[in-house]
Amino acid sequence: MKLMAGMDLHSNNVMIGIVDLDGKRIVHQKLECDLWKVAEFLKPYKKRLEKVAVESTYNWYWLVDGLSGQGSYPMVLANPAKIEQYSGLKHGDDKSDAYHLADLLRLGILPDADLG
């Protein structure tokens, strides 16, 4: 079963939401901004993660570069300016926002930013 993950990143924490390709919410967790803790949380899902979306905020580098460097994490940098068009679907809390990113990935409509 393939999975998608969305990460709502803030200055001191990251909320992760993982869904399957049918949109079923599998798991979520709020973690400190610590690469080791994020990688440990994702580890049981690593082989099934098709894509991982992170919102393009000012501090995305450590997370995207760190997970990309570990291999098998296909990272997508979401463009929040373009996600606004879907704002009517957002619920306004971190858990909903993380799942929202995962759902946009799952549906193939996540506006992405350039990782280069």
Secondary structure, 3 states (H helix, E strand, C coil): CCEEEEEEECCCEEEEEEEECCCCEEEEEEEECCHHHHHHHHHHHHHHEEEEEEECCCCCHHHHHHHHHCCCCCEEEECHHHHHHHHHHCCCCHHHHHHHHHHHHHHCCCCECCCC
